[in-house]
Amino acid sequence: MSISWGRQERYKFASGGQLNSWVPPVTAGVFAITYKQDPGNRPKAHTVLFFGEANDLSTQVSSMCQKVINAWTARGGRAHDFFVFFHPMEGSSQFDRIRIQDRLIAEYQPHGNDM
């Protein structure tokens, strides 16, 4: 499964599945943490909670994800409610990744980026 985000420019994100069982790949990229607002009526609809970027998803993402999970569960959410999607950007610079991350944050205004 994949999903695209971006209004001005579309970026395709691959599904990593549920966040609590995701094994991040060894690649640079932008990632999104999502949840389902209405799983009963719209089981395929994902709401973005957080956009992040990393030079190496496999080593840098877990601490960022844990902060989002902690903030979410402190507000009454459940850790297993999360899903993750990633946009691989092998060979990208941090500037390239932050540009995409910032654009997506501006367009979608995910609440997790404010935590």
Wavefront OBJ file of the C-alpha trace (Angstrom):
o trace
v 0.000 0.000 0.000
v 1.160 3.522 -0.665
v -0.264 6.993 -0.214
v 0.583 10.382 -1.661
v 0.697 13.669 0.194
v 1.231 17.191 -1.036
v -1.049 19.707 -2.633
v 1.464 21.675 -4.700
v 3.739 18.734 -5.388
v 2.793 15.106 -4.699
v 5.126 12.789 -2.767
v 4.543 9.048 -2.749
v 4.962 7.336 0.630
v 5.272 3.564 1.068
v 3.437 1.906 3.916
v 5.504 0.692 6.829
v 2.425 -0.763 8.536
v 1.731 -0.317 12.222
v 4.298 1.879 13.908
v 4.868 -0.461 16.862
v 6.078 -3.256 14.530
v 7.844 -1.159 11.854
v 11.473 -1.898 11.071
v 12.725 1.313 9.419
v 14.829 0.823 6.292
v 18.452 1.920 6.029
v 17.824 4.976 3.868
v 17.389 8.699 4.073
v 13.845 9.944 3.806
v 10.773 11.718 5.064
v 8.245 9.795 7.145
v 4.698 10.296 8.374
v 3.019 8.950 11.493
v -0.725 8.549 10.975
v -3.831 7.300 12.723
v -7.360 6.490 11.625
v -9.929 9.011 12.891
v -12.894 6.889 11.860
v -11.771 3.276 11.326
v -15.330 1.940 11.344
v -16.671 4.102 8.526
v -13.443 5.019 6.692
v -11.006 2.145 7.314
v -8.512 3.240 4.645
v -8.438 6.959 5.538
v -5.337 8.063 7.431
v -4.877 11.360 9.262
v -1.310 12.624 9.541
v -0.166 13.300 13.075
v 3.544 13.959 12.404
v 5.994 14.479 9.535
v 9.698 13.905 10.164
v 12.933 13.433 8.252
v 16.148 11.510 8.811
v 19.457 10.824 7.122
v 19.087 7.167 8.174
v 15.562 6.100 9.066
v 16.829 2.886 10.676
v 18.815 4.682 13.376
v 17.204 8.090 13.801
v 13.454 7.581 13.706
v 12.748 5.600 16.880
v 13.418 8.446 19.327
v 11.267 10.878 17.317
v 8.442 8.348 17.123
v 8.645 7.654 20.841
v 8.149 11.355 21.626
v 5.005 11.443 19.463
v 3.684 8.225 21.031
v 4.312 9.545 24.559
v 2.503 12.808 23.839
v -0.403 10.929 22.210
v -0.824 8.434 25.034
v -0.603 11.239 27.622
v -3.702 12.672 25.917
v -5.586 9.391 26.143
v -4.610 7.744 22.842
v -3.266 4.238 22.445
v 0.208 3.446 21.108
v -1.084 0.716 18.766
v -3.296 3.255 16.930
v -0.335 4.495 14.849
v 0.752 3.690 11.332
v 3.858 4.844 9.493
v 4.545 5.746 5.871
v 7.882 6.780 4.406
v 9.190 8.550 1.323
v 12.711 7.196 0.617
v 15.217 9.814 -0.530
v 18.501 7.944 -0.986
v 21.394 10.351 -1.511
v 19.361 13.399 -0.484
v 20.698 16.262 1.573
v 19.150 17.319 4.861
v 18.105 20.536 3.116
v 16.150 18.496 0.512
v 14.364 16.458 3.185
v 13.568 19.435 5.410
v 12.177 21.326 2.416
v 9.676 18.515 1.772
v 8.939 18.035 5.473
v 8.301 21.749 5.981
v 6.100 21.956 2.893
v 3.968 19.019 4.073
v 3.719 20.424 7.614
v 2.566 23.781 6.208
v -0.030 22.117 3.983
v -1.458 19.591 6.473
v -0.667 21.201 9.858
v -0.322 17.882 11.744
v -0.836 18.219 15.487
v 2.178 16.050 16.362
v 4.623 18.544 14.923
v 3.396 21.001 17.559
v 4.081 18.612 20.450
l 1 2 3 4 5 6 7 8 9 10 11 12 13 14 15 16 17 18 19 20 21 22 23 24 25 26 27 28 29 30 31 32 33 34 35 36 37 38 39 40 41 42 43 44 45 46 47 48 49 50 51 52 53 54 55 56 57 58 59 60 61 62 63 64 65 66 67 68 69 70 71 72 73 74 75 76 77 78 79 80 81 82 83 84 85 86 87 88 89 90 91 92 93 94 95 96 97 98 99 100 101 102 103 104 105 106 107 108 109 110 111 112 113 114 115
